[in-house]
Amino acid sequence: GIPLTVDKANTMKAWAYWWKGFAYAEIGTLYYAGLIVEQENTVSNSVVSKFVKQSDIIAESNKNLNLALTTLNAISNQTDFGTIVKALIPAQCQVGLGRPFSSSAQWIRTINTMLARNILLNHLTPYVNGNPNATISKATIPAMSAADWQSVITFCNKGIQQGDFVFTGRTSAANSFFTPDGGSVPGI
């Protein structure tokens, strides 16, 4: 095994926060409502009463992404960080720009880009017949405000840069989470 250090443990924590934040971002962006489940085996037959609105799911995503940021900012030993990230990413994905992050700063930039995405994809910006001030009545997501646009710009300015490594999904002939001949459908 790999001897554990504080920075290795923090890398593992950041990994968990990242994927939890990513999962909630996907759920919140794709669905009108969803579940926030913090413990395993807690969903009962009364699931309907536990559904929360889309904005609550995105807030949970942002909470976990920010926990990942805080955890990554506490990492000082980039060698320990790199050892764990390399061990966590499937070998077939460690090619091209999918190689393990060369520093925690690259991962932080990925998280900032995800936070910008959460704002951009979960706000309404109608543009109807050439009118940028158009509105849609009874919309289920909030309109994009000037402050929202500024937050997107701020996150993007601290986001992924050319040449940064990012998480990628790649196929392999066997034992892959994507089938080699099934497009983007995860292998089962």
Secondary structure, 3 states (H helix, E strand, C coil): CCCCCHHHHHHHHHHHHHHHHHHHHHHHHHCCEECCCCCCCCCCCCHHHHCEEHHHHHHHHHHHHHHHHHHHHCCCCHHHHHHHHHHHCCHHHCCHHHCCCCCHHHHHHHHHHHHHHHHHCCCECCCECCECCCCCCCCCCCECCHHHHHHHHHHHHCCCCCCCCCCCCCCCCCCCCECCCCCCCECC
